[in-house]
Structures are given as structure tokens and as C-alpha cells.
Amino acid sequence: MKLSTIGIAMLGDERRSVMERLESRCMEQMHRLAEIIREKVKYSGGEAPPVVTAPKVASSIRDSKEVGEYFAKQNVKILIILYYIWDYPYLVWPLVNHVGRDKPILNVSNNEGLYPGNVGLLATDGALRQAGFRTHRIIGDLEDPRVQDAIVKWVRAAEAYASLRGQVYGMYGGHSMGMETGYFHLVPIQKALGITVYQIDQLWLVKEMEKVSEEEVEKGFKWLSEMLGDRIKYDGKMLTPEKLKTQLRLYLAMKKVNEEWGFDFCGIKGQRDLTEHVCITDVAEMLMNDPYDWNGPKEPFVCSTEADSLGAVTMQILKYIGGGVPVLFADVRLYVPEKDLWLFVNSGNHPSWYASLSYDPRENFKKVTLHPAIEMYFPAGGASVEFDAAPCEMTFARLGLYDDKLYMVIVRGESIDLPEEEKRELREQTNPTWPHMYVKLKASYEEFINVFPCNHIHGIPGDHVESLVYFCHMAGIEPVVLGEDAKRFHKPIWEIVR
């Protein structure tokens, strides 16, 4: 994954008599914080964000300039200011103005009476906020697991915010079936996130499919056939070996174009051009979002179905927040009131990873079946992917727009298991050939249905509400947290005073 460099700095006391006694201890604190971040902020591919510490404590104007220049040369995109003793707050400005005023800033201090770092934090960060900086604060002992957890959550958010800037979303085809909530609204997305879009007609993919290596197609076909066996439900019409190979060609063509053009994530329209004249996109979308294919482990590459662009952006945010895990894409398909249960279902785009949450494809594909596409909707044919998602805690989110202003709905939930007969009855109410997640949301039906922005929802395993709220603060996006979690968060000062 593309990750941004974190710089850790500390401001000091101008009095040399103070620094001669305490500078070595201050440096130890900076190195310890760097060590914690390297150890605890890990991504699914094993990566950790690059962390650099300041070569000295900034206890003079000259020092502050040197640290700022050093960070600029190291391409620092995220700034953490650590406080351990009293500092002279004005020294923050040469540092910040050299690093750049657009960087996420976290202030971290001890909570001690002898060395009042928290006093320095409040004085210095108060100055930053006076000038309109959106900063965050964490106070406590660096060895406290709760403090470390809070730092990790902030770093995940900052990595998402900093690393997304400059990324390009590849959109294959326009927005599908006129879904305006999925359109790439350039100005608010560019202003808040620094992401742009480049649109390519799906014809380009069709032509690239003609150039795909037949040897590679056969390799993929053999891999899927061995994984699934008779759970590939060939019917001689809608799903044949050749139509499945066509879907694999689409995957390989999209993968090649993404690499050649430098796209960071993508979306594919599918309906109705490809689904009526080439094949349905389900298998290609699954493989793009999965952390593996027949060539072994790979980084999940976000691909949204129906070229849902706000969906793709939400998924890319969640991928970073979740540490590089595959991201769920689904329709908010059905609410079952007597069970207070939601069915999140979509014809494509559930990564097979969600079947067992395993990085071993064999474990996931044990639960996957490929069905013939529904002819009424998808006359070109191909395979629909079907499985029930594994039970786990989930965080769901979706970007929306109100009067051209971005907001993000955030809600925790749980993917649950049910008796097989009960699941079968529920699948019959939607579509039994598509992937399903059975969800209990940590919010009421009324609360959810009245604020959710569209028909598509996205999610990752675990509790990531705090990181998403941090991210929204950094980007100037309004976080709309649902359920009991809403009580955990206070409005930031820039929302109170405006």
C-alpha cells in the first residue's frame, strides 16, 4: 500500500539550563513513540508506515527551522508533536510552516505534575487552533494501552487522509442506470480529499480483453475449477466454461489497465453495456477486491460495481482505515422487522474473503458457489458469486452529499450466523444466487433509514468508528455517527465556533 511518512517532533524550553538536564529524556520519549507506531500500526501486507523522529528537540528558532526543513526533506505528510516538558509555544510556527500547513497534526503529551507536557500542549495547540488548524489531542502515559490504542486509531485516519491525496480513481463507463448518488462529484471530492477521476469507456476494456494471454486465462480457469468443483453450476446457456473464461479476461484486462494507467482504485459500470453484450462483472469485481488470485497473495484493489464513485471513494477510505483489508460493497436490500435484521446483498462485489475471513483462498472458496446469471437482468451471461458472509463485528460507512457538502454516515453492526433453513428462507426473499450478509445494526431502523444517503453500503471488520471520525475531521467532512456510539464523540471546536 502507498503509505505516508510520519514525523515526530518535540518543542522544548529556550533555557539551556533546562535542556541540558532534560533533552536526552525528551529524545527517548520521541524514539519510544516511533517504536510504538512501527509495532502497532501494521497493514495486511505486513507494511508499517515510515516514521522519522526529529534529530533534536526544537528549543530555539534555529532548531525549529532545522527540524521543519529536515521533515520537508523526508517528505513528512503527517505531523505528531510530542510534549514532555514545558515548551515555548511560538516555536511551533517555524516547524509547521516548513512542513506545510495542510498536514494532519496530532498533539500527544504526558499527564504529569513534575514535567507538565500537557501544559505545553494546551498552550501550543491553542495557538494552532487560533490560526484555524484542525488538530487533535491525546494526553496520557505512552505505556498506557488505551493511549497507544488512541494513537493507533488517529494514525490510521491520518494515513488514509494523507495517502489518498493525489490518488486517481479510474471509472470504466459512466454512472450505472442513472444512479446519481454514485456520481463522481468532482469539486467537493477534490476539495476535501484531493482525489480526481479519469473516465474510460468500457469499450477500452473489451478491446484489451482481446489481447489477454490465453495461457493466463486457462491458469485462472483451472484454479477456480479446482477450488469450486461442482459448485460451478454450468447450465449450458447462461454459464458455460467459455463465459466464465470471458469474466476472467475482463479481470485481467482491468488489472492491466489499472496498472498501466496508474489508477489507485476503480469502478466499473457493468449494466447495461457489458451485462447485455459481453458478460456480467461479478467475478472480475470479486477478484479485484480479494487479497489473492491464482498467482498468489496480492493487495486488494478497490473496485466498485455499477461505477459507484462515491462508493469507491468510501471503500478506499475504509481500506486504509482497516489496515488494508478487503472492503465490503452491498445493497441495503431488505429489512426484516420481526428479527430487526438487515440483509446486505448485491449481485457482485462481495470479496470472497468475507466467506471465512481467511487469507487462504481455499478456506473461503469452500463456501462459495458460482451460479448462472439471471437472464432477465444479465442476458450476456456469466457467473454470479454466492455465499453467506462469516459472522464478525463490522463498521459500516458511506459518503453522501447534502446540497453539495460531503458527509459520512458511520454505524457499527454485526454480521451474524443463522440456522441454515432460516438463511435459505431469507435468501429466497432476495436472490439466492447472490452473496448475503445478515446484519444487526447498532442503530434503530428509523435512525438508519432517515439519514442513510443511498442504496449502497460499505464495511470492514472491527470497530473503526473513532478512526473514521478522526478522518472526517481532517477532511472537513461531517461525520454522522449512529446509535449509542454517537455519545462517544464531542463536536470539535471548529464545528462549535463557526
C-alpha positions as CSV (number, residue, x, y, z in Angstrom):
1,M,0.0,0.0,0.0
2,K,1.0,3.6,-0.6
3,L,1.8,4.9,2.9
4,S,2.8,8.4,4.0
5,T,5.7,9.4,6.2
6,I,5.1,10.4,9.8
7,G,7.3,12.9,11.5
8,I,7.6,13.1,15.3
9,A,8.8,16.4,16.8
10,M,9.1,17.9,20.3
11,L,9.3,21.5,21.3
12,G,11.5,22.5,24.2
13,D,12.4,25.2,26.7
14,E,14.6,28.0,25.5
15,R,16.6,27.9,28.8
16,R,19.7,25.9,28.2
17,S,19.9,25.1,31.9
18,V,16.7,23.2,31.4
19,M,17.5,21.4,28.2
20,E,21.0,20.3,29.3
21,R,19.2,18.3,32.0
22,L,16.2,17.0,30.1
23,E,17.0,16.8,26.4
24,S,18.2,13.2,26.5
25,R,15.0,12.1,28.2
26,C,12.9,14.1,25.7
27,M,14.7,12.3,22.8
28,E,14.0,8.9,24.5
29,Q,10.3,9.8,24.5
30,M,10.3,10.6,20.8
31,H,12.0,7.4,19.9
32,R,9.6,5.4,22.1
33,L,6.6,6.9,20.3
34,A,8.1,6.0,16.9
35,E,8.7,2.4,18.2
36,I,5.1,2.1,19.3
37,I,3.8,3.3,15.9
38,R,6.0,0.9,14.0
39,E,5.0,-2.0,16.2
40,K,1.3,-1.4,16.3
41,V,0.3,0.2,13.0
42,K,0.6,-2.8,10.7
43,Y,-1.2,-3.3,7.4
44,S,-2.5,-6.6,6.0
45,G,0.5,-7.0,3.7
46,G,2.9,-6.5,6.6
47,E,3.7,-2.9,5.8
48,A,4.2,-0.3,8.5
49,P,4.2,3.5,7.9
50,P,7.6,5.1,7.6
51,V,8.3,7.1,10.8
52,V,11.1,9.7,11.3
53,T,12.0,11.5,14.5
54,A,13.4,15.0,14.8
55,P,17.2,15.0,15.2
56,K,16.8,17.4,18.1
57,V,14.3,19.0,20.4
58,A,13.3,22.3,19.0
59,S,14.2,24.7,21.8
60,S,15.1,27.7,19.7
61,I,14.1,29.4,16.5
62,R,17.0,27.9,14.7
63,D,16.2,24.4,16.0
64,S,12.6,24.7,14.9
65,K,13.6,25.7,11.4
66,E,16.1,22.9,11.1
67,V,13.5,20.3,12.3
68,G,11.0,21.7,9.8
69,E,13.5,21.6,6.9
70,Y,14.5,18.1,7.9
71,F,10.9,16.9,7.8
72,A,10.3,18.6,4.5
73,K,13.3,16.7,3.0
74,Q,12.0,13.5,4.4
75,N,8.6,14.1,2.7
76,V,6.7,14.1,6.0
77,K,3.0,14.1,5.3
78,I,1.7,13.6,8.9
79,L,3.0,15.5,11.9
80,I,2.9,14.4,15.5
81,I,4.1,16.9,18.2
82,L,5.1,15.2,21.4
83,Y,5.1,17.2,24.7
84,Y,7.1,16.0,27.7
85,I,8.2,19.3,29.4
86,W,7.1,22.9,29.2
87,D,7.8,24.4,25.8
88,Y,7.8,27.9,24.3
89,P,4.7,27.7,22.1
90,Y,5.7,30.2,19.4
91,L,8.4,27.8,18.3
92,V,5.7,25.6,16.7
93,W,5.4,28.1,13.8
94,P,8.8,27.7,12.0
95,L,8.3,24.0,12.2
96,V,4.7,23.8,10.9
97,N,5.3,26.4,8.2
98,H,8.3,24.4,6.8
99,V,6.5,21.1,7.0
100,G,3.3,22.6,5.4
101,R,0.1,23.8,6.8
102,D,-2.1,21.2,5.1
103,K,-0.8,18.2,7.2
104,P,-2.8,16.3,9.8
105,I,-1.4,17.3,13.3
106,L,-1.7,15.2,16.5
107,N,-0.6,16.6,19.8
108,V,0.5,14.0,22.4
109,S,1.6,14.7,25.9
110,N,2.1,13.1,29.3
111,N,-0.1,13.9,32.3
112,E,2.5,14.6,35.0
113,G,2.8,17.3,37.6
114,L,6.6,17.2,37.6
115,Y,7.1,17.6,33.8
116,P,3.9,19.4,32.6
117,G,3.8,18.4,29.0
118,N,0.1,18.8,29.0
119,V,0.5,22.5,29.9
120,G,2.8,22.9,26.9
121,L,0.3,21.0,24.7
122,L,-2.7,23.2,25.7
123,A,-0.6,26.4,25.2
124,T,0.9,25.3,21.8
125,D,-2.2,23.6,20.3
126,G,-4.3,26.5,21.5
127,A,-2.1,28.7,19.3
128,L,-2.5,26.4,16.3
129,R,-6.3,26.4,16.7
130,Q,-6.4,30.2,17.0
131,A,-5.0,30.2,13.5
132,G,-7.7,27.7,12.2
133,F,-5.7,24.4,12.3
134,R,-7.9,21.3,12.8
135,T,-5.8,19.4,15.3
136,H,-6.3,16.5,17.7
137,R,-5.1,15.9,21.2
138,I,-4.2,12.7,23.2
139,I,-3.0,13.0,26.8
140,G,-1.6,10.2,29.0
141,D,1.3,7.8,29.7
142,L,2.8,6.4,26.5
143,E,2.9,3.0,28.0
144,D,-0.9,3.0,28.8
145,P,-2.6,0.6,26.3
146,R,-5.6,3.0,26.0
147,V,-3.3,5.8,25.0
148,Q,-1.5,3.6,22.5
149,D,-4.8,2.5,21.0
150,A,-6.0,6.1,20.6
151,I,-2.7,6.9,18.8
152,V,-3.0,4.0,16.5
153,K,-6.6,5.0,15.6
154,W,-5.5,8.5,14.8
155,V,-2.5,7.3,12.8
156,R,-4.8,5.1,10.7
157,A,-7.0,8.1,9.9
158,A,-4.1,10.3,9.2
159,E,-2.6,7.7,6.8
160,A,-5.9,7.5,5.0
161,Y,-6.2,11.2,4.7
162,A,-2.6,11.9,3.6
163,S,-2.2,8.9,1.4
164,L,-5.4,9.5,-0.5
165,R,-4.3,12.9,-1.6
166,G,-3.1,12.7,-5.2
167,Q,-4.8,9.4,-5.9
168,V,-6.7,8.8,-9.1
169,Y,-9.9,6.9,-9.4
170,G,-10.4,5.0,-12.7
171,M,-14.0,5.0,-13.8
172,Y,-14.9,2.4,-16.5
173,G,-18.1,3.7,-18.1
174,G,-20.4,6.3,-16.6
175,H,-22.6,6.0,-13.6
176,S,-24.8,3.0,-14.0
177,M,-28.5,3.0,-14.6
178,G,-28.7,6.7,-13.7
179,M,-27.7,6.3,-10.0
180,E,-27.0,9.9,-9.2
181,T,-25.8,9.1,-5.7
182,G,-22.9,7.2,-7.2
183,Y,-21.7,10.0,-9.5
184,F,-18.2,11.4,-9.0
185,H,-18.9,15.0,-7.8
186,L,-15.5,16.5,-8.7
187,V,-15.4,19.7,-6.8
188,P,-16.4,18.6,-3.3
189,I,-14.3,15.4,-3.6
190,Q,-11.3,17.3,-4.9
191,K,-11.5,19.9,-2.3
192,A,-12.0,17.6,0.7
193,L,-9.8,14.6,-0.3
194,G,-7.5,15.6,-3.2
195,I,-8.8,12.8,-5.4
196,T,-9.6,13.1,-9.1
197,V,-11.2,10.8,-11.6
198,Y,-10.4,9.7,-15.1
199,Q,-13.2,8.1,-17.1
200,I,-12.5,5.4,-19.7
201,D,-15.2,3.8,-21.9
202,Q,-15.8,0.1,-21.2
203,L,-15.0,-0.4,-24.9
204,W,-11.4,0.0,-24.0
205,L,-11.6,-3.0,-21.6
206,V,-13.4,-5.0,-24.3
207,K,-10.5,-4.4,-26.7
208,E,-8.0,-5.1,-24.0
209,M,-9.7,-8.4,-23.3
210,E,-8.8,-9.5,-26.9
211,K,-5.1,-9.1,-26.0
212,V,-5.2,-11.1,-22.8
213,S,-2.9,-14.1,-22.6
214,E,-4.9,-17.3,-23.2
215,E,-2.4,-19.1,-21.0
216,E,-3.2,-16.8,-18.1
217,V,-6.9,-17.3,-18.7
218,E,-6.5,-21.1,-18.6
219,K,-4.4,-20.8,-15.5
220,G,-7.2,-18.8,-13.7
221,F,-9.9,-21.1,-15.0
222,K,-8.0,-24.2,-13.7
223,W,-7.6,-22.5,-10.3
224,L,-11.3,-21.7,-10.0
225,S,-12.3,-25.1,-11.2
226,E,-10.1,-26.9,-8.7
227,M,-11.3,-24.6,-5.8
228,L,-15.0,-24.9,-6.6
229,G,-15.5,-28.2,-8.4
230,D,-19.2,-28.9,-8.9
231,R,-20.1,-25.6,-7.1
232,I,-19.7,-24.0,-10.6
233,K,-23.3,-24.5,-11.7
234,Y,-22.9,-24.7,-15.5
235,D,-26.2,-24.7,-17.3
236,G,-25.1,-24.8,-20.9
237,K,-26.6,-21.4,-21.6
238,M,-26.1,-18.5,-19.1
239,L,-23.0,-20.1,-17.5
240,T,-20.6,-22.1,-19.7
241,P,-16.8,-22.6,-19.3
242,E,-16.3,-20.1,-22.1
243,K,-18.4,-17.4,-20.4
244,L,-16.5,-17.9,-17.2
245,K,-13.3,-17.5,-19.1
246,T,-14.7,-14.3,-20.5
247,Q,-15.2,-13.0,-17.0
248,L,-11.5,-13.9,-16.2
249,R,-10.4,-12.0,-19.3
250,L,-12.3,-9.0,-18.0
251,Y,-10.5,-9.2,-14.7
252,L,-7.1,-9.5,-16.4
253,A,-7.8,-6.6,-18.7
254,M,-9.0,-4.4,-15.9
255,K,-6.0,-5.3,-13.8
256,K,-3.6,-4.5,-16.7
257,V,-5.2,-1.1,-17.5
258,N,-5.2,-0.1,-13.8
259,E,-1.5,-0.8,-13.6
260,E,-0.6,0.8,-17.0
261,W,-2.7,4.0,-16.3
262,G,-1.7,4.3,-12.7
263,F,-5.1,4.1,-11.2
264,D,-5.2,3.7,-7.4
265,F,-8.7,2.3,-7.3
266,C,-11.6,1.9,-9.8
267,G,-15.2,1.3,-10.5
268,I,-16.9,-0.5,-13.4
269,K,-20.3,0.3,-14.8
270,G,-21.3,-3.1,-16.0
271,Q,-25.0,-2.5,-16.5
272,R,-26.1,-2.3,-19.2
273,D,-23.3,-2.3,-21.7
274,L,-21.2,-5.2,-20.5
275,T,-24.1,-7.2,-19.0
276,E,-26.0,-7.2,-22.2
277,H,-23.2,-7.6,-24.7
278,V,-20.1,-9.1,-23.0
279,C,-20.6,-10.7,-19.6
280,I,-21.6,-9.7,-16.0
281,T,-18.8,-8.2,-14.0
282,D,-19.3,-10.1,-10.7
283,V,-16.3,-12.5,-10.9
284,A,-13.9,-9.7,-12.0
285,E,-15.1,-7.4,-9.2
286,M,-14.7,-10.2,-6.6
287,L,-11.1,-10.9,-7.7
288,M,-10.1,-7.3,-7.8
289,N,-11.3,-6.8,-4.2
290,D,-9.8,-10.1,-2.9
291,P,-6.3,-10.3,-1.4
292,Y,-5.4,-13.2,-3.7
293,D,-5.8,-14.7,-7.1
294,W,-4.3,-17.7,-8.9
295,N,-0.9,-16.1,-8.8
296,G,-0.9,-15.9,-5.0
297,P,-1.4,-13.1,-2.4
298,K,-1.9,-9.6,-3.6
299,E,-3.1,-6.3,-2.3
300,P,-6.9,-5.9,-2.6
301,F,-7.6,-3.4,-5.3
302,V,-10.8,-1.5,-4.6
303,C,-13.3,-1.9,-7.4
304,S,-16.9,-0.7,-7.0
305,T,-19.7,-2.2,-9.0
306,E,-22.0,-0.1,-11.1
307,A,-19.2,2.5,-11.2
308,D,-20.5,3.8,-7.9
309,S,-17.9,6.5,-7.5
310,L,-18.8,7.8,-4.0
311,G,-18.9,4.1,-3.1
312,A,-15.4,3.6,-4.5
313,V,-14.1,6.6,-2.5
314,T,-15.8,5.3,0.6
315,M,-14.2,1.9,0.0
316,Q,-10.7,3.3,-0.5
317,I,-11.0,5.2,2.8
318,L,-12.2,2.1,4.6
319,K,-9.3,0.1,3.1
320,Y,-6.8,2.4,4.7
321,I,-8.7,2.7,8.0
322,G,-9.0,-1.1,8.2
323,G,-5.3,-1.7,7.6
324,G,-5.6,-2.9,4.0
325,V,-8.4,-5.5,4.4
326,P,-10.8,-6.2,1.6
327,V,-13.9,-3.9,1.8
328,L,-17.5,-5.0,1.5
329,F,-19.8,-3.5,-1.1
330,A,-23.5,-4.3,-0.9
331,D,-27.1,-3.1,-1.5
332,V,-29.1,-2.2,1.5
333,R,-31.5,-4.8,0.2
334,L,-34.1,-5.9,2.9
335,Y,-35.1,-5.1,6.5
336,V,-36.8,-7.9,8.4
337,P,-38.7,-6.1,11.2
338,E,-39.7,-9.2,13.2
339,K,-35.9,-10.0,13.5
340,D,-34.6,-6.4,13.5
341,L,-32.3,-7.8,10.8
342,W,-30.9,-6.3,7.6
343,L,-29.9,-8.2,4.5
344,F,-27.0,-6.6,2.7
345,V,-26.9,-8.2,-0.8
346,N,-25.5,-7.3,-4.2
347,S,-25.1,-9.2,-7.4
348,G,-21.3,-8.7,-7.3
349,N,-18.6,-7.1,-5.3
350,H,-18.6,-9.1,-2.1
351,P,-14.9,-10.2,-2.0
352,S,-14.8,-14.0,-1.4
353,W,-12.6,-13.1,1.6
354,Y,-15.8,-12.4,3.6
355,A,-16.9,-16.1,3.3
356,S,-14.5,-17.1,6.1
357,L,-12.3,-14.0,6.6
358,S,-9.3,-16.0,5.6
359,Y,-6.2,-15.1,3.6
360,D,-6.2,-18.7,2.4
361,P,-8.5,-18.7,-0.7
362,R,-9.2,-22.4,-0.1
363,E,-10.9,-21.7,3.2
364,N,-13.2,-19.0,1.6
365,F,-14.0,-20.8,-1.6
366,K,-15.3,-23.8,0.4
367,K,-18.4,-21.7,1.0
368,V,-18.6,-20.1,-2.5
369,T,-20.9,-21.2,-5.4
370,L,-21.0,-19.7,-8.9
371,H,-24.5,-19.6,-10.3
372,P,-25.7,-18.8,-13.8
373,A,-26.5,-15.1,-14.2
374,I,-30.2,-14.2,-14.2
375,E,-31.1,-13.9,-17.9
376,M,-33.9,-11.3,-17.4
377,Y,-31.3,-8.8,-16.0
378,F,-28.0,-10.0,-17.4
379,P,-28.6,-11.5,-20.9
380,A,-24.9,-11.7,-21.8
381,G,-24.4,-14.3,-19.1
382,G,-21.6,-15.4,-16.9
383,A,-21.3,-16.4,-13.2
384,S,-22.9,-14.8,-10.2
385,V,-21.0,-15.3,-7.0
386,E,-22.9,-16.6,-4.0
387,F,-22.0,-17.2,-0.3
388,D,-23.1,-16.2,3.2
389,A,-20.7,-13.8,4.9
390,A,-18.9,-15.0,8.1
391,P,-20.0,-13.7,11.4
392,C,-18.0,-10.8,12.8
393,E,-18.2,-7.3,14.2
394,M,-18.4,-4.7,11.4
395,T,-18.1,-1.0,10.9
396,F,-20.2,0.3,8.0
397,A,-19.9,3.7,6.3
398,R,-21.0,5.7,3.3
399,L,-20.2,9.1,1.9
400,G,-23.1,11.2,0.9
401,L,-23.8,14.8,-0.3
402,Y,-26.3,17.3,1.0
403,D,-26.5,20.5,-1.0
404,D,-23.0,19.7,-2.4
405,K,-21.5,19.2,1.0
406,L,-19.9,15.9,1.9
407,Y,-20.9,13.9,5.0
408,M,-20.3,10.3,6.1
409,V,-22.8,8.1,7.8
410,I,-21.0,5.7,10.2
411,V,-22.6,2.8,12.1
412,R,-21.4,-0.3,13.8
413,G,-23.1,-3.6,13.3
414,E,-22.6,-7.3,13.5
415,S,-22.6,-9.9,10.7
416,I,-24.4,-12.8,12.2
417,D,-24.9,-16.5,11.5
418,L,-28.3,-18.1,11.4
419,P,-29.7,-21.6,11.1
420,E,-29.4,-22.8,7.5
421,E,-33.1,-23.2,7.0
422,E,-33.7,-19.6,8.2
423,K,-31.0,-18.3,5.8
424,R,-32.5,-20.2,2.9
425,E,-35.9,-18.6,3.5
426,L,-34.3,-15.2,3.7
427,R,-32.3,-15.7,0.5
428,E,-35.4,-16.7,-1.3
429,Q,-36.9,-13.2,-0.4
430,T,-34.0,-11.5,-2.2
431,N,-31.9,-13.6,-4.7
432,P,-30.4,-16.9,-3.7
433,T,-27.7,-16.7,-6.3
434,W,-26.0,-13.6,-4.8
435,P,-23.8,-13.1,-1.7
436,H,-25.6,-12.2,1.6
437,M,-24.6,-10.6,4.8
438,Y,-27.1,-10.9,7.7
439,V,-26.6,-7.8,9.8
440,K,-27.7,-6.5,13.2
441,L,-27.0,-2.7,13.2
442,K,-26.2,-0.9,16.4
443,A,-28.8,1.7,15.4
444,S,-32.6,1.7,15.1
445,Y,-34.3,1.2,11.8
446,E,-35.8,4.7,12.0
447,E,-32.5,6.4,12.7
448,F,-30.7,4.5,9.9
449,I,-33.3,4.8,7.2
450,N,-33.8,8.6,7.8
451,V,-30.1,9.6,7.3
452,F,-28.5,6.9,5.1
453,P,-27.6,8.6,1.8
454,C,-28.1,5.9,-0.9
455,N,-28.8,2.3,-1.7
456,H,-25.1,1.1,-1.4
457,I,-23.3,0.4,1.9
458,H,-19.7,-0.5,2.6
459,G,-17.9,-2.0,5.6
460,I,-14.9,-3.6,7.2
461,P,-14.5,-6.0,10.2
462,G,-13.9,-4.4,13.7
463,D,-14.7,-1.2,15.5
464,H,-13.3,1.7,13.4
465,V,-15.7,4.5,14.4
466,E,-13.1,6.6,16.1
467,S,-10.7,6.5,13.2
468,L,-13.4,7.4,10.7
469,V,-14.5,10.4,12.9
470,Y,-10.8,11.5,13.1
471,F,-10.6,11.1,9.3
472,C,-13.8,13.2,8.7
473,H,-12.4,16.0,11.0
474,M,-9.2,16.1,8.9
475,A,-11.0,16.2,5.6
476,G,-13.7,18.7,6.7
477,I,-16.4,16.1,6.2
478,E,-19.4,16.0,8.6
479,P,-19.4,12.6,10.5
480,V,-22.9,11.3,11.2
481,V,-22.4,8.6,13.8
482,L,-25.5,6.5,14.5
483,G,-26.6,4.6,17.6
484,E,-25.0,4.6,21.0
485,D,-21.7,5.4,19.5
486,A,-22.9,9.0,18.8
487,K,-22.5,9.7,22.6
488,R,-18.8,8.9,22.5
489,F,-17.9,12.0,20.4
490,H,-18.0,15.7,21.1
491,K,-18.2,18.3,18.4
492,P,-14.8,19.7,17.6
493,I,-14.2,23.4,18.3
494,W,-14.3,24.3,14.6
495,E,-17.9,22.9,14.5
496,I,-18.9,24.8,17.6
497,V,-17.4,28.1,16.7
498,R,-18.3,29.0,13.1
